[in-house]
Amino acid sequence: MRSDIESAARENLSAVLNPPVAPGDLDLDADMAGTYGLTSLNKVLFLTEVCEATDVDLGSFTEHDLADMRTLRSVADSLTRHTSKAA
C-alpha cells in the first residue's frame, strides 16, 4: 500500500511541475516548493489529485497538516496514516 501511495504522489507531483520532472527522478526528501518550484496553487491541485487517486479524503487534513506537507515523503506518510485509519 505504501508503494502505491508513493507512486501516486510521484505521478501527481510530476504532472503539475513546470518544467516537468519525471516521477522517478523526484527526490522524496526535497522541499517541493524550494527544489521544484511548486506554487501554492499547484500544491492544492497536486494534493487534490493525489488524495483522489489514493481514496483519502482531503478534508481529513487540517490547515496545519497541509502546511507540513513539504516533501513527497511527508505527503506519502500523511496519506498512509489516513489510509490505515480507513482500512
Order of alpha helices (4+ residues) and beta strands (2+ residues): alpha-alpha-alpha-alpha-alpha
